[in-house]
């Protein structure tokens, strides 16, 4: 992972468990420096001169591949890469038009980097992109197209156009991100990338690979109702969750932990809280982590999926960073705590009515 908390998995995870936040105030007029100069996290690394969205992703790929005890090149590896904005930051500040050919395909850049000759896919489902990406990689393995697949998502969204768009919607917070709180006032944009290595169980076991968890199932629906709002009469988010549970062979009461979308906006948090209260009456542990990482749009669900897998692997729940006065009667994790955990559900919702739920379990 590369997040506002840290440029690797362990730093990000340790700071998240400590309840720290990577959110800080940035002068909008200084944002030009974000585009013209590389950020410090890779200033001494091979990705120095790359667009941030690509540098984030390649660094995360390196970490994930190394952690999986694999080495590049990976010519037989399946690849699914997701992003909400892709190279938008570079297009907004394109100085030399001759460079535009290098900014066409983020998945293509990673395919060339790992040198795969196998299936390469691109996912774009707004803020639900992360779960979409994971499930497409999962399907590549299920269909026998590959034994190993990389699922990754990256976004570098601190651009004038992106900020202006969310400000126009009235969705941006003014002082901070307070998920599921009475004080919530909106979202805070974040940046970064996360990458998972998926592998068939027989292949992983034969290599004695480190296994964080398994994918049980996924549910994906669309509201077909409104560009930015949810359908109150026909909540497709509930259908996505129930489909995920059915395909996972689980009942609602079998879910131990839920990683929420938790944007800190009035509408999203209320909708999501109602869904959870209606379906999960046994009070599973609830976490919201965007108060730590910010909302990295297409990459955010991938980060939260990684948090689910780390929670399963280490038997510890991450806290709801930024929560002040809870506005809903849910079993929120206020401080990281060690508990028995077998299953974790990752929820992501995106503009355009995208609803996704994916369930992970211990092996």
C-alpha positions in Angstrom: 0.0 0.0 0.0 0.8 3.6 -0.5 -1.5 5.9 1.5 -1.5 9.2 3.3 -0.5 7.3 6.4 2.7 5.8 4.8 4.4 4.5 1.7 4.2 0.8 2.6 1.8 -1.7 4.2 3.4 -1.9 7.6 3.6 1.8 8.2 0.1 2.4 7.0 -1.3 -0.5 9.1 0.6 0.5 12.3 -0.5 4.1 12.1 -4.1 3.1 11.4 -4.2 0.8 14.4 -2.8 3.7 16.5 -5.7 5.8 15.4 -3.6 8.3 13.5 -4.7 10.3 10.5 -2.8 11.3 7.3 -5.3 14.1 6.6 -3.9 17.6 6.7 -5.0 21.0 5.4 -3.5 22.0 2.1 -3.6 25.4 0.6 -5.5 25.1 -2.7 -3.2 27.6 -4.3 -0.2 25.5 -3.6 -1.6 22.5 -5.4 0.5 23.2 -8.5 3.5 21.9 -6.5 1.7 18.5 -6.2 1.8 18.2 -10.0 5.1 19.7 -10.9 7.3 18.0 -8.3 7.4 14.4 -7.2 6.1 13.8 -3.7 8.7 12.9 -1.1 7.7 9.3 -0.7 9.5 8.2 -3.9 12.1 11.0 -4.3 15.0 8.5 -4.0 13.4 5.6 -5.8 13.1 4.4 -9.4 9.7 6.0 -9.8 10.9 9.5 -9.3 9.9 10.9 -12.7 6.6 9.0 -13.1 3.1 10.5 -12.8 2.0 10.0 -9.2 -0.9 7.6 -10.0 1.6 5.3 -11.8 4.4 5.7 -9.2 2.0 4.9 -6.4 0.9 1.8 -8.2 4.3 0.4 -9.2 5.6 0.9 -5.7 2.6 -1.0 -4.3 3.0 -3.8 -7.0 6.7 -4.2 -5.9 5.7 -4.6 -2.3 2.8 -7.0 -3.0 4.9 -9.2 -5.4 7.8 -9.3 -2.9 5.4 -10.2 0.0 4.0 -13.0 -2.1 7.5 -14.4 -2.6 7.2 -13.8 -6.3 9.7 -12.1 -8.7 9.3 -10.1 -11.8 8.8 -10.7 -14.7 5.4 -12.5 -14.3 4.5 -13.5 -17.9 1.6 -15.8 -16.9 0.1 -13.4 -14.3 -3.5 -12.1 -14.8 -3.8 -8.4 -14.2 -6.7 -6.1 -13.3 -6.0 -2.5 -12.6 -8.7 0.0 -11.4 -8.8 3.8 -11.1 -11.4 6.5 -11.0 -9.3 9.4 -12.4 -6.3 7.6 -14.0 -3.9 10.1 -15.5 -6.3 13.1 -15.1 -3.8 15.1 -13.1 -1.3 14.9 -15.9 -3.9 15.8 -18.5 -4.8 18.9 -16.5 -1.2 20.0 -16.6 0.0 18.6 -19.8 2.9 20.8 -20.9 4.3 18.7 -23.8 1.5 17.3 -25.9 3.9 14.7 -27.4 3.8 12.9 -24.1 0.1 12.1 -24.2 0.7 8.6 -25.7 2.3 7.6 -22.4 -0.8 8.5 -20.5 -3.4 6.3 -22.2 -3.5 3.2 -20.1 -2.6 2.7 -16.5 -3.3 -1.0 -16.8 -1.1 -1.1 -19.9 1.8 0.6 -17.9 1.6 -2.1 -15.2 1.3 -4.9 -17.7 4.5 -3.7 -19.3 6.1 -3.4 -15.9 5.4 -6.9 -14.8 5.8 -8.2 -18.4 2.6 -10.3 -18.4 1.3 -11.9 -21.6 -1.9 -13.0 -19.9 -5.3 -11.3 -19.6 -5.1 -7.6 -18.7 -8.3 -5.7 -17.6 -9.2 -2.2 -16.5 -11.9 -1.5 -13.9 -13.7 1.8 -13.4 -16.8 1.8 -11.1 -16.2 5.2 -9.4 -15.6 4.7 -5.7 -16.7 1.0 -5.9 -13.7 0.3 -8.2 -11.6 -1.6 -5.6 -14.1 -4.4 -5.0 -14.9 -4.6 -8.7 -11.2 -5.0 -9.5 -10.7 -7.8 -6.9 -13.7 -9.7 -8.1 -12.5 -9.5 -11.8 -9.1 -10.9 -10.8 -10.9 -13.6 -8.7 -12.9 -14.6 -11.8 -9.8 -14.9 -13.9 -8.5 -17.6 -11.5 -11.9 -19.2 -11.2 -12.1 -19.5 -15.0 -8.7 -21.1 -15.2 -7.1 -18.3 -17.1 -4.3 -18.0 -14.6 -3.1 -19.3 -11.2 -1.9 -15.9 -10.1 -3.6 -12.5 -10.6 -2.7 -9.1 -9.5 -5.5 -6.7 -8.5 -4.5 -3.1 -8.0 -6.1 0.3 -7.8 -4.5 3.8 -7.7 -5.7 7.4 -7.8 -4.0 10.8 -7.5 -7.0 13.0 -7.2 -5.7 16.3 -5.7 -6.3 18.2 -8.9 -8.1 21.5 -9.5 -10.8 19.8 -11.6 -11.6 17.0 -9.1 -11.6 19.4 -6.1 -13.9 21.9 -8.0 -16.3 19.1 -8.9 -16.8 17.8 -5.4 -17.0 21.4 -4.1 -19.7 22.1 -6.6 -21.6 19.1 -5.3 -21.3 20.5 -1.7 -19.7 17.2 -0.6 -16.4 18.5 0.7 -15.7 18.9 4.5 -14.3 22.1 5.8 -12.5 21.0 9.0 -12.1 17.2 8.8 -13.6 13.8 8.1 -15.9 12.5 10.9 -17.5 9.2 9.7 -20.9 8.3 11.1 -20.7 11.2 13.5 -23.2 13.8 14.4 -20.5 16.3 13.5 -19.9 14.9 10.0 -19.7 17.6 7.3 -18.5 15.8 4.2 -15.6 14.0 2.5 -11.9 14.6 2.3 -10.0 13.6 -0.8 -7.0 11.3 -0.4 -4.5 9.7 -2.7 -2.6 6.4 -3.0 -2.7 2.8 -4.2 -3.2 -0.7 -2.9 -2.4 -4.0 -4.6 -3.4 -7.6 -3.8 -1.9 -10.8 -5.2 -4.6 -13.4 -5.7 -3.7 -17.1 -6.2 -5.4 -20.4 -6.4 -5.2 -22.2 -3.1 -3.3 -25.2 -4.5 -0.7 -22.9 -6.2 -0.3 -20.8 -3.0 0.1 -23.9 -0.8 2.6 -25.5 -3.1 4.8 -22.4 -2.9 4.3 -22.1 0.8 3.1 -18.5 0.2 2.0 -16.2 3.0 -1.8 -16.3 2.9 -3.8 -13.4 4.5 -7.3 -14.8 3.7 -9.6 -16.1 1.1 -12.4 -14.6 -1.0 -15.7 -16.2 -0.4 -18.0 -14.2 -2.7 -19.0 -10.8 -4.0 -22.3 -8.9 -4.7 -22.5 -6.2 -7.3 -25.6 -4.2 -8.2 -26.6 -0.8 -9.7 -29.4 1.6 -8.6 -30.1 2.9 -12.1 -31.7 5.8 -10.2 -29.5 8.9 -9.9 -25.9 10.0 -10.6 -25.0 10.7 -7.0 -27.9 9.7 -4.8 -29.4 6.3 -3.7 -32.8 5.0 -4.5 -34.7 5.1 -1.2 -37.6 2.9 -2.4 -35.5 0.2 -4.0 -32.2 -0.1 -2.1 -29.9 -2.1 -4.4 -27.2 -1.9 -1.9 -29.1 -4.4 0.3 -29.4 -6.7 -2.7 -25.6 -6.5 -3.3 -24.9 -7.4 0.3 -27.4 -10.3 0.3 -26.1 -11.6 -3.0 -22.6 -11.5 -1.5 -23.7 -13.4 1.6 -25.5 -16.0 -0.5 -22.5 -16.6 -2.8 -20.3 -16.8 0.2 -22.4 -19.5 1.8 -23.0 -17.3 4.9 -25.8 -16.0 6.9 -25.8 -12.4 8.1 -24.9 -13.4 11.6 -21.8 -15.2 10.4 -20.1 -11.8 9.6 -17.8 -10.7 12.3 -16.5 -7.4 11.0 -17.7 -4.8 8.4 -15.4 -2.3 6.7 -17.8 0.4 5.7 -17.6 3.0 2.9 -18.0 5.6 5.6 -17.4 8.8 3.5 -18.4 11.2 6.3 -21.2 12.7 4.2 -24.7 13.1 5.5 -26.4 11.0 2.9 -23.9 8.1 2.5 -23.4 7.5 6.2 -27.1 7.5 6.9 -27.9 5.1 4.0 -25.1 2.8 4.9 -26.0 2.7 8.6 -29.6 1.8 7.8 -28.5 -1.0 5.6 -26.2 -2.5 8.3 -28.9 -2.1 11.0 -31.5 -3.8 8.9 -29.4 -6.8 7.7 -26.9 -7.3 10.5 -29.0 -7.4 13.7 -26.3 -9.3 15.7 -24.1 -6.1 16.0 -20.9 -7.1 14.2 -17.8 -4.8 14.7 -18.0 -1.8 12.4 -15.0 0.2 11.2 -14.6 3.3 8.9 -11.0 4.2 7.9 -11.4 7.2 5.6 -10.8 9.4 8.5 -7.2 8.1 8.4 -6.5 7.8 4.7 -9.0 10.3 3.2 -11.2 9.2 0.3 -8.9 8.0 -2.5 -11.9 7.4 -4.8 -11.1 4.4 -7.1 -8.3 3.2 -4.8 -10.1 3.6 -1.5 -12.0 0.2 -1.7 -8.8 -1.6 -2.4 -7.1 0.0 0.6 -10.1 -1.1 2.7 -10.0 -4.6 1.3 -6.4 -4.8 2.4 -7.4 -3.6 5.9 -9.9 -6.4 6.0 -7.3 -9.0 5.1 -4.8 -7.6 7.6 -7.6 -7.7 10.3 -8.2 -11.3 9.5 -4.5 -12.2 9.5 -3.6 -10.5 12.7 -7.0 -10.9 14.5 -7.3 -7.1 15.2 -10.0 -4.6 14.3 -8.9 -1.1 13.0 -10.7 1.9 14.6 -13.1 4.4 13.2 -10.5 7.2 12.9 -12.1 10.7 13.1 -15.3 9.6 14.8 -16.6 12.0 17.3 -20.2 11.6 18.5 -21.7 8.4 16.9 -24.9 9.3 15.1 -26.1 5.7 14.7 -26.6 2.7 17.0 -23.9 0.4 15.6 -21.0 -1.5 17.2 -18.3 0.9 16.1 -14.6 0.1 16.8 -13.4 3.2 18.7 -9.9 1.9 19.4 -8.1 -1.0 17.8 -8.7 -4.2 19.6 -7.8 -7.9 19.3 -10.8 -10.2 18.9 -11.7 -13.6 17.4 -12.5 -13.0 13.8 -13.3 -15.4 10.9 -15.1 -13.3 8.3 -14.9 -9.7 7.1 -17.2 -7.8 4.7 -15.9 -4.9 2.6 -18.6 -2.4 1.4 -18.1 0.2 -1.3 -20.6 2.5 -3.0 -19.9 4.7 -6.0 -21.4 7.4 -8.1 -23.6 6.1 -10.9 -25.4 3.9 -8.4 -22.6 1.3 -8.0 -23.0 -1.0 -5.0 -20.4 -3.7 -4.1 -19.8 -6.0 -1.2 -17.0 -8.6 -1.0 -16.5 -11.1 1.8 -13.2 -12.4 3.0 -12.5 -15.2 5.5 -9.6 -16.9 7.3 -8.1 -20.0 5.6 
